Amino acid sequence: MPGFAPASSSQSIVLHDKLNAATPLVRSFVPYAVEVYTSVAPASVGTGLTADDGLVPVSATLSHFDYGGLAGEGFTNVSDGGERSLTWDFSSVQVGSGARTYIVLQNLGDTTANVTLSFIGDGFAPFNENLSVEAYRRGGRALFEVSALNALDAGTLIGVRVSSDQEIVAGVSTYDSPSGRPVDDGQSSTSLGTPFQGRVEGVVPAAYIPAGGSASLTALNANNSAAVIQLIARTASGDQFSATPVPFIMTAQSRSVIDLATVFPLIPTDEAFSITYVSTTPVTLDFSATGNLGAVADVIAEHAATRAGTFAHFGGGLLAADGSGTGVDQISLFNPFAGETISFTLLFQFNDGTQVTVANQTLGARENVNILLSDLSAVATKAASGTEFNTFGITVQGLDEFGFDPRQIVAQITRTDTRTLGDRAEAVSLLPTLDGEILLLDDPIFDGGAPA
């Protein structure tokens, strides 16, 4: 579908609305993938830093309401070589009776991809399944059709490694529905995997332990050597906590669940904090929580960030004031540098071309900050001026302490929403599309050394 987006603006496209069935862009109950291509820019446009130089960079977010819950995720930027991988890992995949869980795949190349799904978890011996995905096609596997997994208890979490002989993108979608039909109070989540067999360092910018709910890190070590993992939590007020026990040890080919209330007992409930990990072996870590602020019963699921860019783009900021209850959008930022204060600016872009800039603010070494979008008066005023402005784009730019030279920054959006009808309540977490100079978080520059 061709479209046009003015410079420095945000656009929203409705792919399907069950209340307006006359204008769907996709068919009901038929899985699909979405790819976004951009036009060639004038010669003067381009960062000169990536293979897509000369194209107009865009970011995109997909949000959808299925089975009674809100699911959403940022797009992966496949023009960036750092996100073109032969493997994708998931440490927290829900299976068992009642879960409608899908591993979804997109073949990026012109050759059929031969894919192996490796399942790792407690209560069963690891096993594999093989499938193929044709060139430039979507594919996947419904895990509730795998008898060995569907026979497990409801709510069982497992690890999955997706391996391919061609570059692919892999995600997981889960809808909690014992009947297999949409319900008013269901839970849903979507998340991309972690590429390149995991990483030895990463960060969750916005974790929290919900009062009356639960929060955990799940870790997958799908490699052939043991992993020793250090976990550090930092609150926005500057308090720092090491996980107990320290260190956390995983055997090869295993997954583990780390209850955050147990390993960080001194962190107050409902307070956002960051978690950094350092591992001796590449691992995949995912954060998940249920029982969120405002009695939201949906699930938040997001993998730990393993890279940081000098720009972080979100296509799906949201501020609305319709219906009953409340909605909360929070952007969380983390400074990955161990010995340097950085600064950042926030740029909000609306579909009429209006831009709102939040001026430079500083962020100390390894510090994090959580900003409620509703507290930014100019943004809230514009969003409230019309329903077409409820959604908008957000760009985070990382700079040195004095606002001159680019610096990498980690960002995440967390949304909780109780405005929907009936008992349904929703939560979602989004990682951004990265731009500018992008580095892995295990690059020595973040510990004060020269970049790798």
C-alpha positions in Angstrom: 0.0 0.0 0.0 1.7 3.3 -1.1 1.4 6.3 1.2 2.9 9.7 1.8 4.3 11.1 5.1 5.4 14.7 5.3 8.8 15.5 6.7 9.0 15.5 10.5 5.5 14.0 11.0 3.8 11.0 12.4 1.1 8.9 10.6 -1.3 6.2 11.7 -2.7 3.6 9.4 -5.6 1.3 10.4 -5.0 -2.1 9.0 -8.2 -3.7 10.3 -11.1 -2.6 12.4 -13.8 -5.1 13.2 -16.3 -2.2 13.8 -15.6 -0.9 10.3 -15.4 -4.0 8.2 -15.9 -2.1 4.9 -12.4 -0.8 4.8 -10.0 -3.5 6.0 -6.5 -3.7 4.5 -6.0 -7.3 5.6 -8.4 -10.2 6.0 -9.8 -11.4 9.3 -8.2 -14.5 10.9 -5.5 -14.6 8.2 -1.9 -14.1 9.6 0.2 -11.5 7.8 3.5 -9.7 8.0 4.1 -6.0 7.5 7.1 -4.5 5.8 7.7 -0.7 5.5 9.8 0.6 2.6 10.8 4.2 2.3 11.6 6.4 -0.7 15.0 7.6 -1.9 16.0 10.9 -0.3 17.6 13.9 -1.9 21.4 13.6 -2.1 21.9 15.9 0.9 20.0 13.5 3.2 21.5 10.5 4.9 23.7 9.8 7.9 26.5 8.2 6.0 26.8 5.6 8.8 24.6 2.7 7.6 23.9 0.7 4.4 20.6 2.5 3.9 22.3 5.9 3.5 20.3 7.9 0.9 16.9 6.6 2.1 14.6 8.5 4.3 14.7 6.8 7.7 11.4 6.0 9.4 10.3 4.0 12.4 7.2 2.0 12.9 5.2 0.4 15.7 2.4 -2.1 15.4 -0.3 -2.2 18.1 -3.3 -4.5 17.9 -6.1 -5.7 20.2 -6.6 -9.4 20.2 -8.3 -11.9 22.6 -9.0 -9.1 25.1 -5.5 -7.6 25.4 -3.3 -5.0 23.8 -0.2 -6.3 22.0 2.5 -4.2 20.4 6.1 -4.1 19.3 8.4 -1.8 17.4 9.6 -3.0 14.0 13.1 -4.4 13.4 15.2 -2.4 11.0 16.5 -5.0 8.6 18.4 -2.4 6.6 20.7 -2.3 9.6 23.1 -5.3 9.5 23.0 -5.5 13.3 19.5 -6.9 13.1 20.0 -9.4 10.3 20.6 -12.7 12.0 20.5 -16.5 11.5 19.3 -17.1 15.1 16.7 -15.6 17.4 16.3 -16.6 21.0 13.3 -16.3 23.3 13.5 -17.1 27.0 9.9 -16.7 28.0 7.4 -18.4 25.7 4.1 -19.4 27.2 2.8 -22.8 26.3 0.4 -25.3 27.8 -3.4 -25.6 27.8 -5.2 -22.4 27.0 -2.3 -20.5 25.4 -2.5 -19.6 21.8 1.2 -19.0 21.1 2.9 -18.6 17.7 6.5 -18.3 16.7 6.3 -16.0 13.6 9.0 -15.8 11.0 9.8 -13.5 8.0 12.4 -14.7 5.4 14.4 -11.7 4.4 16.1 -13.3 1.4 15.6 -14.8 -2.1 16.2 -18.4 -1.0 14.0 -20.7 0.9 15.0 -20.7 4.6 15.4 -24.0 6.4 14.5 -23.3 10.0 15.0 -25.3 13.2 13.0 -24.6 16.4 14.8 -25.8 19.5 12.6 -26.1 22.7 14.2 -25.9 26.1 12.4 -26.1 29.4 11.8 -27.9 32.7 9.7 -31.2 32.7 10.8 -32.4 29.2 13.9 -33.2 27.3 15.0 -30.6 24.8 13.8 -31.3 21.3 13.7 -29.8 17.8 11.2 -29.2 15.0 12.1 -28.3 11.4 10.2 -26.2 8.9 10.9 -24.1 5.8 9.9 -20.6 4.8 9.9 -19.6 1.2 11.8 -16.6 -0.1 10.4 -13.3 1.0 7.5 -15.0 2.7 6.0 -15.2 6.2 5.9 -18.4 8.1 5.8 -19.8 11.6 4.5 -22.5 14.0 1.5 -22.6 16.2 3.0 -24.0 19.4 -0.4 -25.2 20.7 -0.4 -27.6 17.8 2.8 -29.2 19.2 1.4 -32.0 21.3 4.4 -32.2 23.7 4.0 -28.5 24.5 0.2 -28.3 24.6 0.1 -31.1 27.1 2.1 -29.0 29.7 0.3 -27.2 32.5 -1.4 -23.9 31.6 1.0 -21.0 31.9 4.2 -23.0 31.5 7.1 -20.9 30.2 9.8 -22.4 28.0 12.8 -21.2 26.0 13.0 -21.3 22.2 15.9 -20.9 19.8 15.1 -20.2 16.2 18.0 -21.2 13.8 18.0 -20.7 10.1 20.3 -21.1 7.1 19.0 -17.7 5.7 18.6 -14.4 7.4 15.2 -14.1 9.0 13.3 -12.1 11.6 11.5 -14.0 14.4 8.9 -12.9 17.0 6.5 -14.6 19.4 2.8 -13.8 19.9 0.8 -15.1 22.8 -3.0 -14.9 23.4 -4.4 -16.4 26.6 -7.7 -18.0 25.6 -8.7 -21.5 26.6 -11.5 -21.5 24.1 -9.4 -20.2 21.3 -11.9 -17.3 20.8 -11.5 -13.6 21.7 -12.5 -12.8 25.3 -13.1 -9.5 27.2 -10.5 -10.1 29.9 -7.7 -12.0 28.1 -4.0 -11.3 28.1 -1.8 -10.9 25.1 1.8 -10.0 24.3 4.2 -9.8 21.3 7.9 -9.6 21.3 10.8 -9.8 19.0 13.6 -12.3 19.9 17.2 -11.6 20.7 19.5 -12.1 17.6 22.9 -13.6 17.4 22.6 -16.3 20.1 22.2 -13.8 22.9 24.7 -11.3 24.2 27.0 -11.0 27.3 25.6 -7.6 28.3 22.2 -5.9 28.1 19.8 -3.7 30.0 16.1 -3.5 30.8 15.5 0.2 31.0 12.0 -0.1 32.7 11.4 -3.0 35.0 9.1 -2.9 38.0 7.6 -5.1 40.6 3.8 -4.6 40.6 1.9 -4.6 43.9 -0.4 -7.6 44.0 1.2 -9.0 40.8 4.5 -10.6 39.8 7.6 -9.7 37.8 10.4 -11.8 36.6 13.4 -12.0 34.4 13.6 -15.2 32.3 17.0 -16.3 31.1 17.9 -18.7 28.2 21.3 -20.1 27.8 20.9 -22.1 24.6 24.7 -22.4 24.2 27.1 -25.2 25.2 28.8 -23.7 28.2 27.6 -22.5 31.6 26.8 -18.9 32.2 27.6 -16.8 35.3 25.3 -13.8 35.3 25.6 -10.6 37.4 22.4 -8.5 37.9 22.4 -4.9 39.0 19.2 -2.8 39.6 19.2 1.0 39.7 16.3 3.2 40.7 15.7 6.7 39.3 16.5 8.1 42.7 20.1 6.7 42.5 19.8 3.6 44.7 21.7 0.5 43.4 21.1 -3.1 44.3 22.9 -6.3 43.4 20.8 -9.4 42.9 20.9 -12.0 45.7 22.4 -14.6 45.2 25.4 -13.1 43.4 26.3 -14.3 40.9 23.5 -16.2 39.2 24.7 -19.5 37.6 23.1 -21.3 34.6 24.1 -24.6 33.2 24.5 -25.1 29.4 21.2 -25.6 27.4 19.0 -24.4 30.2 16.5 -21.6 31.1 15.7 -20.1 34.4 13.1 -17.8 36.0 14.4 -15.0 38.3 11.6 -13.6 40.5 12.5 -9.9 40.9 10.8 -9.5 44.3 13.0 -12.2 45.6 16.4 -11.1 44.2 15.6 -7.4 44.8 13.7 -7.3 48.0 14.5 -3.7 48.9 13.0 -2.1 45.8 9.5 -0.8 46.5 6.6 -2.1 44.5 5.3 -0.1 41.5 8.6 1.8 41.2 10.3 1.7 37.8 14.0 0.7 37.8 16.6 -0.5 35.3 18.3 -3.8 35.3 21.7 -4.4 33.7 23.2 -7.9 33.3 26.8 -9.1 32.5 27.3 -12.8 31.6 30.3 -15.0 31.0 28.4 -16.7 28.1 25.9 -15.0 25.7 22.4 -15.3 27.0 18.9 -14.0 26.3 17.0 -12.2 29.0 13.3 -11.1 28.9 11.4 -9.1 31.4 7.7 -9.8 32.1 5.2 -8.5 34.5 1.5 -8.9 35.2 -0.8 -7.2 37.7 0.3 -3.7 36.6 -0.3 -0.2 37.8 -4.0 0.7 37.9 -5.0 -3.0 38.3 -4.1 -3.7 34.7 -4.2 -7.5 34.4 -2.5 -7.8 30.9 1.1 -8.9 30.4 4.1 -6.8 29.7 6.8 -8.8 27.9 10.0 -7.3 26.5 13.5 -8.6 25.8 16.5 -6.9 27.3 18.1 -4.3 25.0 21.5 -5.3 23.8 22.3 -2.3 21.6 22.2 1.5 21.9 22.0 4.2 19.2 22.5 7.9 19.2 18.9 8.2 18.1 16.0 6.1 19.3 12.7 6.4 17.4 9.2 5.3 18.5 6.4 5.3 16.0 3.6 4.8 18.5 3.5 7.3 21.3 0.0 7.7 22.7 -1.9 10.2 24.8 -5.7 10.1 24.8 -8.5 11.2 27.2 -11.5 9.2 26.0 -13.5 6.6 27.9 -13.4 5.7 31.6 -10.3 4.9 33.6 -6.8 6.1 32.8 -4.0 5.5 30.4 -0.4 6.0 31.3 2.5 6.3 28.8 6.0 6.4 30.3 9.3 6.7 28.4 12.3 5.3 30.3 15.9 6.3 29.4 19.2 4.7 30.5 22.7 6.0 30.1 24.9 3.0 29.2 28.2 4.8 29.9 29.8 3.8 33.2 32.0 6.9 33.6 30.3 9.7 31.6 27.3 12.0 32.1 25.3 12.4 28.9 22.3 14.5 27.9 19.2 13.9 25.8 16.5 15.7 24.0 13.0 14.4 23.2 11.3 15.4 19.9 7.5 14.7 19.5 6.1 14.7 15.9 2.4 14.9 15.1 0.6 14.1 11.8 0.1 17.7 10.9 3.8 18.4 11.0 3.8 20.0 14.5 6.9 19.3 16.5 7.4 19.7 20.2 10.9 19.6 21.6 11.8 18.9 25.2 15.1 20.6 25.8 18.3 18.9 26.9 18.3 17.1 30.2 21.4 15.4 31.7 21.6 11.7 32.8 24.5 10.6 35.0 26.6 7.5 34.4 24.5 4.4 34.3 21.5 6.4 35.6 18.0 6.0 34.4 15.0 8.4 34.3 11.3 7.7 33.8 9.1 10.4 32.2 5.3 10.4 32.1 4.3 11.8 28.7 1.2 13.4 30.4 3.6 15.5 32.5 5.0 17.2 29.4 2.4 20.0 29.1 3.0 21.1 25.5 2.8 17.4 24.4 -0.3 16.8 26.4 -2.0 19.9 25.1 -1.3 19.1 21.5 -2.5 15.5 22.0 -5.7 16.7 23.5 -6.5 19.1 20.7 -7.9 16.4 18.5 -8.2 12.6 18.3 -6.0 12.6 15.2 -3.2 13.9 17.5 -3.6 11.1 20.2 -0.8 9.1 18.5 2.5 10.6 17.5 6.2 9.8 16.9 8.9 10.2 19.4 12.6 10.6 18.8 15.2 10.5 21.6 18.6 11.9 20.8 21.6 11.2 22.9 24.3 13.8 23.3 27.4 14.5 25.5 26.8 16.3 28.8 27.0 19.7 27.1 24.7 18.9 24.2 27.3 18.9 21.3 28.5 15.5 20.3 26.4 12.3 19.8 26.2 9.7 22.5 24.4 6.3 22.6 21.3 6.0 24.8 18.8 3.2 25.7 15.1 3.9 25.6 11.8 2.0 26.2 8.1 3.0 26.3 5.7 1.3 28.8 2.0 1.8 28.4 -0.8 0.8 30.8 -4.4 1.4 29.9 -7.7 0.8 31.7 -9.9 2.8 29.4 -11.3 -0.1 27.5 -14.8 -1.4 27.9 -15.8 -4.0 30.5 -13.2 -5.7 32.6 -10.5 -5.6 29.9 -7.3 -3.8 30.7 -4.1 -3.6 28.7 -0.4 -3.1 29.0 2.4 -3.0 26.5 6.2 -2.4 26.3 8.0 -1.0 23.2 11.7 -0.9 22.3 12.6 1.7 19.6 14.1 1.6 16.1 17.7 2.7 16.5 19.5 5.2 14.2 22.7 7.1 14.0 25.8 5.3 15.4 24.6 2.0 16.9 26.9 0.0 19.2 26.5 -3.3 21.2 26.2 -2.7 24.9 29.2 -5.0 25.4 31.4 -2.5 23.4 34.3 -1.4 25.7 33.5 2.2 25.0 30.7 2.0 27.6 33.2 1.0 30.3 35.6 3.7 29.4 37.7 1.9 26.7 38.1 2.4 23.0 35.2 1.3 20.8 35.5 -2.2 19.3 
